[in-house]
Amino acid sequence: MSVIEAAMQQVQDKTAPLLAVAGLSTYLGGHRNPVRAVDDVSLQIRRGETFVLLGESGCGKSMIALSIMRLLPHSGRIVAGDVLLDGQSLRALSEAEMRAERGGRIGMIFQEPMTSLNPVMTVGEQVAEAVSLHDPENREHVERRVIELFREVGIPDPDRRIREYPHQLSGGMKQRVMIAMALAGRPEVLIADEPTTALDVTIQAQVLDLLKRLQRETGMGILLITHDLGVVAEMADRVGVMYAGQILETNDAEGFFERPRHPYSRKLFRSLPKAEKRRD
């Protein structure tokens, strides 16, 4: 079997990774003394799987997501590695081709919905843009599809809500709008960057339950970025522990909680507040 035939067989194999990040390195700043924001990172996500990227603030989790989406800041550049979506290299695509993939086969929910939504457009208009760009089957009846999406993500009274502005919605509702926008292109992979950080625990649980339900219904793979071990326990099939731009440990969720392999992972568990520590 030739190399090309072997690659094609892997793409067709349902057990093959849907998203594969291979040896990815992303640098920030000048060429003389760059910051290695992502340093030789590799990970794989299969259909219907949730891979949680865990680490403290500033370790490079969000930079991995932005590298996958090719949305790096002006000083950022990918210097090595590749990102394969269902066997296709995203690095090899032109910017025009990549725009079709963003919001299409690969969607992203950003950390703070208020900074991601346009304050002078209704939320319905903003989701309608995504539908028009990435869902050709519904271009003739965009508003109906937007209402369907709002209903899917649990926004009550969607016929009225589509005409409201971001400031008229609660934090939880804004995050649901962002999820609806990400789902407009029927993504195969959804990247969720700290999707519940700004939400209270009740709304956080509702958003996580929503993501799990949507995953069951669509079979999409999820890359979930968090620093919260509780979110890991709730969502993860597999876990990647990140520190200083590198993934130190990759483990299935059960093994991670029972037998963390890396000393840094064990330190994360020791840092959790426990009852006996409250007097200190």
Protein Blocks (a to p, Z undefined) as FASTA:
>chain_A
ZZklmmmmmmmpmkbcfbdcehiacdedjfklccdfbghiacdddehiacdddddehilp
mmmmmmmnopacfkbccfedcddeehiafklpcfklmmmmnoplpccddfblmlmpcfkb
cfklmmmmmmmmmmmklmmmmmlmmmmmmmmnopahkllmmmpcfklpcfklmmmmmmmm
mmmnopabdcdehkllmpcfklmmmmmmmmmmmmmmnopacddddfbfklmmmmmmbdcd
deehiafbdcdfklmmmmcfbfklmmmmmmpccfklmmZZ
